[in-house]
Amino acid sequence: MNEIFRRLKLRPGLAMEIGIASLFANILALAPPIFVIQVLNRYIAHGVDATLVTLTSGALLAVGLEFVFRLIRGKLARAVSEQTDAEISVAGYGILVLAKAGALGRLPVGQRRQVISAAQNVETAYGSGNISAVFDVPFSLLFIGVLYLLSPTLSGVAGAFLVFVYAAGRIGAHYHQKLSRQLIREASTANMLVNTASEHIDTVRAYNNAGFLYRSWMNLFARSLGMRKSAEAILNLISILSQSSAALMSIAMITIAATMVVGGNLDVGTMIGANILAARALAPIAKFAQLSGVFASAVESLAVLKEFSTLPTESNTGSIKSEYTGNLEFKDLAYLFPGASTPLFENFNLNIKPNTIVVICGANGTGKSTLARLIAGILEPVRGQILVDGLDLQQASLAWWRRQIAYLPQEPALINATIRENLTIPNPQVDEAILRHAIKVAGLETYFDESFDGIDAKVINNGTNLSPGIRRRIALARALLSECKLAVFDEPTDGLDREGVASVYGAIDMLVRRGCTILMISHDPKIIKGAQVVVDLNAKPVPRISERSHAFAKPKEVS
């Protein structure tokens, strides 16, 4: 009980209001059994109609007021659940979008998706109806107390059944919680299998992976089905025990009370009223016992959310420069993947002046894309500094920094919005003429002219339905529309046709004329030839740096 109240995180004032409404509702719930006792003992014994009218009017008034107080409590409980649901949902999604990429990237995709499903489980468990049911549980003692005043013996019988049902619910919740924990892990695996089958269609079919994935799914299904059946069996058993206990308690109460009536120690009205009081006392406990599985699942879901909440998040504060010139400096920079024995690179020192073209080259796995992510503030170095106009990037405001750069990853993704919205996110107030010019430089004019909705077409599946070349050109236009002073391009010409390569060259030229510093990861000999600084990450562990004095010239040999 205390754990559930604690997890609800009720505002003290609101908790008190719900508690007061519950108190009045349960006090008024005493009216029906008292009404029965009084009718049988007073009206039937004496036959005074005025007494019956008074008792009936009072009982009806009490029932009406109980209804009103329960409505008020439900409204208060909804306010709790709505606020809590919003906080949990926002916090859960916030973890996904604000956690540091290095920490989040170490978790499997399936496990990351558990954040949202965990939040939904908590929302379901702590709905207004269930909150109200939890608040009713302590008032079972109120009915037992009134019953004790009528007959300590009958109160003891009812109390024994309450303890049994409550204990059965707690034991069931314990085992259900273990199963919920295992089912959450299986759901994470299921998410990964679904992601593979739906997002990597070509790989699954081209390499005959369907059979392997199907067998993995069937094994997972068999395990999960067994655990779900066990969980359902526990909940069903608790429900049956609750219902059977109510019936058995009624039989026990009537049997014992009947012997007391015959012995002259109890009257008939009290016998029947006591049975009603016992049933009202057991109802909240039985309801709580049946909800034990729901709460057990919610507890595990909260554990998932708590685990994710420990992930470090990106800072929303930091220093800024009033005007960034494009200077970029690496001081004793080193990066080591978690668990790796040797660094990708270390002792990396380089001062890049504004409006310089830098090319990063090296074989696969030498750290080229990692360096680009470090510059973008997505990853953090294990040692050393990245300085931007002398400001340590780890001390800078990341929101400010990402407005200063244009980052074009090797496999750019889009958000599920219109293409126009994707293009203008870096600069929402961009002039339409500038937008059109960027589209032209990126080589997208023909594509938009020939598509049905043009620039206002909807992007789905983060752009995976588009060809890689079109997706990269959209990302290129997005980079051109940013008001950046530093452009970081990862293999910008890789896999593009001749026209696409020409668009990249044009974009580079446009950024150079704008005065941007450009850092490119590339094996394109024409781009390398035009670079003023070449960093070779094949040299281990300290990168080899070559500097040239010439300025960039837009390549013309694209035919």
Secondary structure in CASP SS format (residue, H / E / C, confidence):
PFRMAT SS
TARGET T0000
AUTHOR 0000-0000-0000
METHOD secondary structure of the structure
MODEL  1
M C 1.00
N H 1.00
E H 1.00
I H 1.00
F H 1.00
R H 1.00
R H 1.00
L H 1.00
K C 1.00
L C 1.00
R C 1.00
P H 1.00
G H 1.00
L H 1.00
A H 1.00
M H 1.00
E H 1.00
I H 1.00
G H 1.00
I H 1.00
A H 1.00
S H 1.00
L H 1.00
F H 1.00
A H 1.00
N H 1.00
I H 1.00
L H 1.00
A C 1.00
L C 1.00
A H 1.00
P H 1.00
P H 1.00
I H 1.00
F H 1.00
V H 1.00
I H 1.00
Q H 1.00
V H 1.00
L H 1.00
N H 1.00
R H 1.00
Y H 1.00
I H 1.00
A H 1.00
H H 1.00
G C 1.00
V C 1.00
D H 1.00
A H 1.00
T H 1.00
L H 1.00
V H 1.00
T H 1.00
L H 1.00
T H 1.00
S H 1.00
G H 1.00
A H 1.00
L H 1.00
L H 1.00
A H 1.00
V H 1.00
G H 1.00
L H 1.00
E H 1.00
F H 1.00
V H 1.00
F H 1.00
R H 1.00
L H 1.00
I H 1.00
R H 1.00
G H 1.00
K H 1.00
L H 1.00
A H 1.00
R H 1.00
A H 1.00
V H 1.00
S H 1.00
E H 1.00
Q H 1.00
T H 1.00
D H 1.00
A H 1.00
E H 1.00
I H 1.00
S H 1.00
V H 1.00
A H 1.00
G H 1.00
Y H 1.00
G H 1.00
I H 1.00
L H 1.00
V H 1.00
L H 1.00
A E 1.00
K C 1.00
A H 1.00
G H 1.00
A H 1.00
L H 1.00
G H 1.00
R C 1.00
L C 1.00
P C 1.00
V H 1.00
G H 1.00
Q H 1.00
R H 1.00
R H 1.00
Q H 1.00
V H 1.00
I H 1.00
S H 1.00
A H 1.00
A H 1.00
Q H 1.00
N H 1.00
V H 1.00
E H 1.00
T H 1.00
A H 1.00
Y C 1.00
G C 1.00
S H 1.00
G H 1.00
N H 1.00
I H 1.00
S H 1.00
A H 1.00
V H 1.00
F H 1.00
D H 1.00
V H 1.00
P H 1.00
F H 1.00
S H 1.00
L H 1.00
L H 1.00
F H 1.00
I H 1.00
G H 1.00
V H 1.00
L H 1.00
Y H 1.00
L H 1.00
L H 1.00
S C 1.00
P H 1.00
T H 1.00
L H 1.00
S H 1.00
G H 1.00
V H 1.00
A H 1.00
G H 1.00
A H 1.00
F H 1.00
L H 1.00
V H 1.00
F H 1.00
V H 1.00
Y H 1.00
A H 1.00
A H 1.00
G H 1.00
R H 1.00
I H 1.00
G H 1.00
A H 1.00
H H 1.00
Y H 1.00
H H 1.00
Q H 1.00
K H 1.00
L H 1.00
S H 1.00
R H 1.00
Q H 1.00
L H 1.00
I H 1.00
R H 1.00
E H 1.00
A H 1.00
S H 1.00
T H 1.00
A H 1.00
N H 1.00
M H 1.00
L H 1.00
V H 1.00
N H 1.00
T H 1.00
A H 1.00
S H 1.00
E H 1.00
H C 1.00
I H 1.00
D H 1.00
T H 1.00
V H 1.00
R H 1.00
A H 1.00
Y C 1.00
N C 1.00
N C 1.00
A H 1.00
G H 1.00
F H 1.00
L H 1.00
Y H 1.00
R H 1.00
S H 1.00
W H 1.00
M H 1.00
N H 1.00
L H 1.00
F H 1.00
A H 1.00
R H 1.00
S H 1.00
L H 1.00
G H 1.00
M H 1.00
R H 1.00
K H 1.00
S H 1.00
A H 1.00
E H 1.00
A H 1.00
I H 1.00
L H 1.00
N H 1.00
L H 1.00
I H 1.00
S H 1.00
I H 1.00
L H 1.00
S H 1.00
Q H 1.00
S H 1.00
S H 1.00
A H 1.00
A H 1.00
L H 1.00
M H 1.00
S H 1.00
I H 1.00
A H 1.00
M H 1.00
I H 1.00
T H 1.00
I H 1.00
A H 1.00
A H 1.00
T H 1.00
M H 1.00
V H 1.00
V H 1.00
G C 1.00
G C 1.00
N C 1.00
L C 1.00
D C 1.00
V H 1.00
G H 1.00
T H 1.00
M H 1.00
I H 1.00
G H 1.00
A H 1.00
N H 1.00
I H 1.00
L H 1.00
A H 1.00
A H 1.00
R H 1.00
A H 1.00
L H 1.00
A H 1.00
P H 1.00
I H 1.00
A H 1.00
K H 1.00
F H 1.00
A H 1.00
Q H 1.00
L C 1.00
S H 1.00
G H 1.00
V H 1.00
F H 1.00
A H 1.00
S H 1.00
A H 1.00
V H 1.00
E H 1.00
S H 1.00
L H 1.00
A H 1.00
V H 1.00
L H 1.00
K H 1.00
E H 1.00
F H 1.00
S H 1.00
T C 1.00
L C 1.00
P C 1.00
T E 1.00
E C 1.00
S C 1.00
N C 1.00
T C 1.00
G C 1.00
S E 1.00
I C 1.00
K C 1.00
S C 1.00
E C 1.00
Y C 1.00
T C 1.00
G C 1.00
N C 1.00
L E 1.00
E E 1.00
F E 1.00
K E 1.00
D E 1.00
L E 1.00
A E 1.00
Y E 1.00
L C 1.00
F C 1.00
P C 1.00
G C 1.00
A C 1.00
S C 1.00
T C 1.00
P C 1.00
L C 1.00
F E 1.00
E E 1.00
N E 1.00
F E 1.00
N E 1.00
L E 1.00
N E 1.00
I E 1.00
K C 1.00
P C 1.00
N C 1.00
T C 1.00
I E 1.00
V E 1.00
V E 1.00
I E 1.00
C E 1.00
G C 1.00
A C 1.00
N C 1.00
G C 1.00
T C 1.00
G C 1.00
K H 1.00
S H 1.00
T H 1.00
L H 1.00
A H 1.00
R H 1.00
L H 1.00
I H 1.00
A C 1.00
G C 1.00
I C 1.00
L C 1.00
E C 1.00
P C 1.00
V C 1.00
R E 1.00
G E 1.00
Q E 1.00
I E 1.00
L E 1.00
V E 1.00
D C 1.00
G C 1.00
L E 1.00
D E 1.00
L H 1.00
Q H 1.00
Q H 1.00
A E 1.00
S C 1.00
L H 1.00
A H 1.00
W H 1.00
W H 1.00
R H 1.00
R H 1.00
Q H 1.00
I E 1.00
A E 1.00
Y E 1.00
L E 1.00
P C 1.00
Q C 1.00
E C 1.00
P C 1.00
A C 1.00
L C 1.00
I C 1.00
N C 1.00
A C 1.00
T E 1.00
I H 1.00
R H 1.00
E H 1.00
N H 1.00
L H 1.00
T H 1.00
I C 1.00
P C 1.00
N C 1.00
P C 1.00
Q C 1.00
V C 1.00
D C 1.00
E H 1.00
A H 1.00
I H 1.00
L H 1.00
R H 1.00
H H 1.00
A H 1.00
I H 1.00
K H 1.00
V H 1.00
A C 1.00
G C 1.00
L C 1.00
E H 1.00
T H 1.00
Y H 1.00
F H 1.00
D H 1.00
E H 1.00
S C 1.00
F C 1.00
D C 1.00
G H 1.00
I H 1.00
D H 1.00
A C 1.00
K E 1.00
V C 1.00
I C 1.00
N H 1.00
N H 1.00
G H 1.00
T C 1.00
N C 1.00
L C 1.00
S C 1.00
P H 1.00
G H 1.00
I H 1.00
R H 1.00
R H 1.00
R H 1.00
I H 1.00
A H 1.00
L H 1.00
A H 1.00
R H 1.00
A H 1.00
L H 1.00
L H 1.00
S C 1.00
E C 1.00
C C 1.00
K C 1.00
L E 1.00
A E 1.00
V E 1.00
F E 1.00
D E 1.00
E C 1.00
P C 1.00
T C 1.00
D C 1.00
G C 1.00
L C 1.00
D C 1.00
R H 1.00
E H 1.00
G H 1.00
V H 1.00
A H 1.00
S H 1.00
V H 1.00
Y H 1.00
G H 1.00
A H 1.00
I H 1.00
D H 1.00
M H 1.00
L H 1.00
V H 1.00
R H 1.00
R H 1.00
G C 1.00
C C 1.00
T E 1.00
I E 1.00
L E 1.00
M E 1.00
I E 1.00
S C 1.00
H C 1.00
D C 1.00
P H 1.00
K H 1.00
I H 1.00
I H 1.00
K H 1.00
G H 1.00
A C 1.00
Q C 1.00
V E 1.00
V E 1.00
V E 1.00
D E 1.00
L C 1.00
N C 1.00
A C 1.00
K C 1.00
P C 1.00
V C 1.00
P C 1.00
R E 1.00
I E 1.00
S E 1.00
E E 1.00
R C 1.00
S C 1.00
H C 1.00
A C 1.00
F C 1.00
A C 1.00
K C 1.00
P C 1.00
K C 1.00
E C 1.00
V C 1.00
S C 1.00
END
